[in-house]
Amino acid sequence: MDSRDEKVHLEKDEARAGSTPGTVRYILLISLVLAIAALSLIWIVRAVQAPDDTGGVNDTREAVEQGDVTPQEQPGMQSPAPPPAGNGAS
């Protein structure tokens, strides 16, 4: 403690009555890394175990075939071309 000009000047450790080793920083960093690793592991395992015919275009195609949606409601899904009208073919 230093008293210059009637003011009291304390060091950080004296004012806090202890030291600041920074262990909370390490606990948060380790926890963050473990959380990211756990979620990544869950995502990767589920992706590997998923059937190949699910997701994306396959789900959209299945919904259109079942009549749940129309192709025009699905971006990127092409509807079949209508047959030509009046060409005389029977």
C-alpha positions in Angstrom: 0.0 0.0 0.0 1.3 3.4 -0.9 0.0 6.7 0.3 1.0 9.6 -1.9 -0.6 13.0 -1.6 -3.2 11.7 0.9 -4.5 9.2 -1.6 -4.4 5.5 -1.0 -2.9 3.4 -3.9 -3.4 -0.4 -3.7 -2.1 -3.1 -5.9 -4.7 -5.3 -7.6 -4.0 -8.3 -5.3 -4.2 -6.1 -2.2 -7.5 -4.5 -3.3 -9.1 -7.9 -4.2 -7.7 -9.6 -1.1 -6.4 -12.4 -3.3 -4.9 -13.4 -6.6 -6.6 -14.0 -10.0 -5.1 -17.2 -11.5 -7.7 -17.2 -14.4 -9.0 -20.8 -13.8 -12.5 -19.8 -14.9 -11.1 -18.9 -18.3 -9.7 -22.4 -18.7 -12.8 -24.1 -17.4 -15.0 -22.2 -20.0 -12.5 -22.9 -22.8 -12.4 -26.7 -22.0 -16.2 -26.8 -21.6 -16.7 -25.1 -25.0 -14.3 -27.5 -26.7 -16.1 -30.5 -25.1 -19.5 -29.2 -26.1 -18.4 -28.7 -29.7 -16.8 -32.2 -29.8 -19.9 -33.9 -28.3 -22.3 -32.2 -30.7 -20.0 -32.9 -33.7 -19.8 -36.5 -32.7 -23.6 -36.8 -32.4 -24.0 -35.2 -35.8 -21.4 -37.3 -37.6 -22.7 -40.6 -36.1 -26.3 -39.8 -37.1 -25.2 -38.8 -40.6 -23.3 -42.0 -41.1 -26.3 -44.1 -39.8 -28.9 -42.3 -41.9 -30.2 -44.2 -44.9 -28.9 -43.0 -48.3 -32.4 -42.4 -49.8 -33.4 -39.7 -47.3 -33.0 -36.0 -47.3 -32.9 -33.2 -49.9 -34.2 -34.1 -53.3 -35.3 -37.6 -52.4 -37.7 -36.3 -49.7 -39.1 -33.6 -52.2 -39.5 -36.2 -54.9 -41.4 -38.6 -52.5 -43.7 -35.7 -51.3 -44.5 -34.8 -54.9 -45.2 -38.5 -55.9 -47.5 -38.9 -52.9 -49.4 -35.8 -53.8 -48.6 -33.9 -50.6 -47.3 -30.9 -52.6 -47.2 -29.8 -56.2 -43.8 -29.5 -58.0 -44.4 -25.7 -58.4 -44.4 -25.3 -54.6 -40.9 -26.9 -54.4 -38.0 -24.7 -55.5 -35.6 -26.6 -57.8 -38.0 -29.4 -58.5 -39.0 -29.6 -62.2 -42.4 -30.7 -63.2 -42.8 -33.0 -66.1 -43.5 -31.4 -69.4 -47.1 -31.6 -70.4 -47.9 -33.7 -73.4 -48.2 -31.8 -76.7 -51.8 -31.0 -77.5 -53.5 -31.6 -80.8 -50.7 -33.4 -82.6 -53.1 -36.1 -83.9 -51.3 -39.0 -82.3 -53.7 -41.6 -80.9 
